[in-house]
Amino acid sequence: MAQTTTRKALIDRIILPDLVDDDGVLLRSGDAREAERYTGLDLDGRDLTGITFEECEFSRVSLHETALRGASFSECLATDLHAPVFSAPRSSWRDVRIEHARLGSVETYEATMRSVHIDGSKLDFVNLRNATLTDMLLSDCIIEELDLGSATVQRLELQNCRIGTLEIGGAQLKDVDLRSSDFSAVHGLEGLRGATIDDAQLSLLAPLLAAHLGLRVE
């Protein structure tokens, strides 16, 4: 039987064990950290390439130009993250919740994300090109530009978000729910296949779709 409804993102509940407070001084690239809490830390410019965090909590942590290439986050909670430049390309995220983050340029291209919820955050430019996203929820976020170019996306929900520009050229979408969110511009309209929109969004996209298909409306 053909699918008739858009499947929702499956977001797992995160329950952390008793955590040990850590001041972050000894964090190094390639470390494996488990069940630790980081509060009020400045990790700007640190090299944490390939680091692994499992069952960890971050609160009021600054990560400006911190090198997080290939980093792994599993069953982690993060609140009030700050970074004008957040650099984590080719990183891995599983069962992660991020709240009230203020991030500028977010470089997470070729990342793998599963069961990730970002809530109440303001992000300037989010680069998820060639990323693989499964079960992801963005709620009450403001994003100036969201680049999903050539990404593989399954079960992504955008709830009450304001998006400036959505780039989806070459994306492969399945069960992507864009309803209840606003967009100023959409680039790469052919990538919309597999997305769900509402009537109001369709009306706004109509001129773009007509231009894309070479239609003349008189």
N, C-alpha and C positions, 0 to 999 in steps of 0.2 A: 504494500500500500504506500502511495506517495506521501511524503511528509507534508503536513498542512499547517503546522505552527512552527514558530521560531523557538528553538531550544534555548533555555537559559544557561548562563554560565554556572558551572558547579564550583562553588567556593567553599573550601573546607574550613571548619572552625579551627582556630589556632589556640591551643592551651599550652602555655609554657610551664616547665617545672620550676622549682626553686632556682633562682638565678644568683650568680656570684657577680658582684660589682667589679668592674675592671676599668682601669684608668687609660687603657689603650697605649701606654708607653711602649710595651713590648710587642705590639702588633707588627708583623712582618709579612712580606709577600710569601705566598705558599703556605701560610699557617692554616691549621684546622682548629677552629674555636667552637666551643659548645657550651650552651647553658650559661651565657654571660650577659651582663647588662652594662650598656655604655650610656652614660648620662652627661650632658653638657660638655662634650669633647670637641676639640678642634683638631681634625685630622687632615686639614688642608695640605695638599701637595705631597702627601705620603705615598710611598710605593707599596700598594697592597695587591699587586698583581697576583691572580690565581688564589687568593685567600678564600677559605670556606668558613661560613658562619652557619651553625645549626642550632636551632632553638635559642636564638639570641634576641635581645630587645635593644633598640636604639631610641634615645630621646634627646632632642636638642643637640644633635650632632652636626657639625659642619664638615662637608666633604668636597669643598671647592678644589677642583683639579686633583683630587685624589685618584691615583691610578688603580682602577678596579677591573682592568681587562681580565676576562676569564674568571672573575670571582663567582662564587656560588653562595646563594642565600636559600636556606631551607627552614621552614617553620619559624619565621622571624616576624617581629612587629617593629614598626618604625613610626615615630611621631616627631613632627617639627624638624624634619631634615632641612638643611640649608646648603645650597651650592649653586653659585652663578654658572659654574661649569661642572656637570656631573658626568664622569667618564667611566662607563662600564660596558664597553663593546664585548660581544661574544660571552656575556655573562649568563648565568643560569639562576632562575628564580622558581621556587616551588613552595606553595603555601606561604605567601607573604602578604602582609597587610601594611599599607603605608597611609598615614593620615596627616593632613595639614602640612604637607611638604611645600617648600618654596624653592623651585629649581629653575634655572635658566635654560641653558643648552644641555639637553639630556641625550648623551651619545650611548645608545643601547642597540646599535645595529647588530644584526646577526645574533641577537640574544635568544634564549629559550625561556619562555615563561609559562607556568602552569598553575592555576588556582591562585591568581594574584588580584588583590583588590586595592585600588588607589582611591582615596576618599578625601574630599574637601581640600584639594591641593591646587596650587597655581604653578603651571609649567609653561615656559616660553616656547621652546622648540624641542619636540620629542622625535628623535630619529630611531625608528624601529624598522628600517629598511632590511629586508631579507631575514627578519626575525620569524620565529615560530611561536605563536601565541595560542594557547589552549585554555579555555575557562578563565577569562579575564573580565573584571568589572571595574569601570571608571564611573564614579558617582560624585556629583556636585563639584566637578573640576572645571577650571578655566585653563584652556590650552591655546596658545597663539597659533601654533602649527603642529599638526600631528601627521607624521610621515610614515605611512604603512606601505610604501612602495615595495613591490615584489615580496611582501611578507605572506606567510601562510597562517591564516587566522581561523580558528574554530571556536565558536561560542564566546563571542565578545559582546558585552553590553555597555552602552554609554547611557547613563541615567542622569538627566538634568545637568548636562555639561554644556559649556559654551566653547565652541571650537572656532578659531579664526579660519584657518585653511586646513582642509583634509586632503592629503595626497595619497591616492590609492592605485596609481598606475602599476599594472603588472601584479597586483595583489590577488591571492586566491582566498576568497571569503566563503565561510559556511556558518550559518546561524549567527550572523553579526547584526545586532539590534541597535539601530541608530535613532529610534524613536525617542521623543522627549528631550532631545538635544538640538542645539542650534549651530548652524554652520554659516560662515560668511562666504566661503568659496570651497569648491570641490574640484580637484585636478585629477585627471586620469579616470574619467567616468566609466570606461570599460571595466575598471576594477570593482565597480559597485555590484556586479553579479554575485549573488549570495547574501546580500545585505537586505535588511527589512527597514523600510521607512514608512512614515505616516502620510496622510493626504496633504497636510500643510507643507511638509518637506517636498513632496512631489511637485506641488505648485511652484515652489521656489526653484526647483531643479529643472522645470520644464524648458525655460529658455536655453539653459546649458545643454540639455539633451537634444534640443532641436538643432542648435549650432553644431553639436558633435556629429549628428547624423546628416547634416547638410540640408535640413528641412527649411523651407521658406514658409513663414506664417503670415497670411494676409487677411 
